[in-house]
């Protein structure tokens, strides 16, 4: 049951005050989460996860190369392997050439010779221009990698690098009494994936939904309710009725400027704890939260803690007092409180209005302090759209001035999404309901599934359509870099040709069907793995790189690194599949290929899991 329902229920007793109750329930949920965390930590002590890079041959090799370079030449940065070159690593030799006063190519030749002697796992070191391209011995890499996948299974790719440090990730954070927007959908999808990626790197993540459940817009809505509410419509479709009221308020306000003041007054009364308004407020938030939960359930998203902005109310007077005391803020003549930055690095902003009402930024400062105090995180990440960049800079800077380590806060912002249906505007009532968007995706996927595989039962078709339709929406988002504005098109999201969820999901199912047709995959014997054909080598090299992709994605806060990796893996798998017969092969070749297929399936599954996308064995 969501927190607002609990508040509304408790308010059946007239002596209960909404915000006192909210504080109690919120704190109880925080306590519950802390207990769950310590329990999970105890269980995981017994889990045999790799400590860091050492369980993964590819990362171990990389480590050795960098150690060698650092020791011999005083640098250890590797370059990205250029496109079209299928080497495993590339060493850029420009800076060392400069220091030595020789040509980059000469430096590269020297380094290539030296490193071959030092690192036994290197098969070839080729010089092109100022680079050394390193090719590792695919046979050894293959054996070690398959061992790693076979033993770690669903944990392949994970590590304990984060050492259980706590990270708070705030994501989704829609606004109550309004339909969730596509921007919130992005935040939800990106935040959930970041959470999984951080967890896979050994961090303990607390996911928080910072619902916008406070502020003048609630005064406006409460006023609109008092004037124009249609009870029947509200009973049937509360979110649509709230949207209608919101739109109506803004329409009416065009001709009646006093409405804005009436809205403000209503909010002041609510903030002061007016019982009737607070009960209405709790009801509105409760139906909204039900609606959000429906969307989270469709997407398979589970956020640990929902604490709306109103939860932090009681902490704001103290925040303001400290800001005044430390001369971070001043009280203006009209009674409002403003933070001014001495160096004028950012424009000033208000913590409280002249009527004393608290503001968004003040609630954010209180929320940040609460998170620090409760969870002692090494990092707090805000997954919020790019239009709030200035707001977060101001808030983080203020937190720093208050004595907190401002380096702990990061705004992982993202660009806008445009839908084929055009731009949304809540005020004007032009919205796309996310539920409709998701259902349409499922419906379109169902048609594709039925065409591709008519002999499936209806229940199977339904399950596949859901996994594909929802996966398509998620992957469309996560396959593009976070900061970019993205375009949603059905053709791209549901493409079978590549770089889409269905493309990856079908590859997984194909791999699983090969494994199934083979009957028993032979018990794994490392020595039986003999990587020979070129396409076997290429595939195993890709399989070996999942742990690196996960590591990069976490450090960069960029799920698309995992998506890009998976797409490249599946392309390699398709070529392998075309060139290397599996079931008709014999002896060690068959055994090796079967293990490669099974490992590929495992890697696709693990990777898609990190993006929040389901896989099915049969499609
Ligand atoms: N509810 C806000 C909005 O929809 C987003 C909240 C972002 N998080 C925060 N801590 N300010 O714009």
Boltz pocket constraint, residues with backbone or C-beta under 6 A from the ligand:
constraints:
  - pocket:
      binder: B
      contacts: [[A, 170], [A, 172], [A, 173], [A, 174], [A, 175], [A, 210], [A, 211], [A, 212], [A, 360], [A, 364], [A, 382], [A, 383], [A, 384]]
      max_distance: 6.0
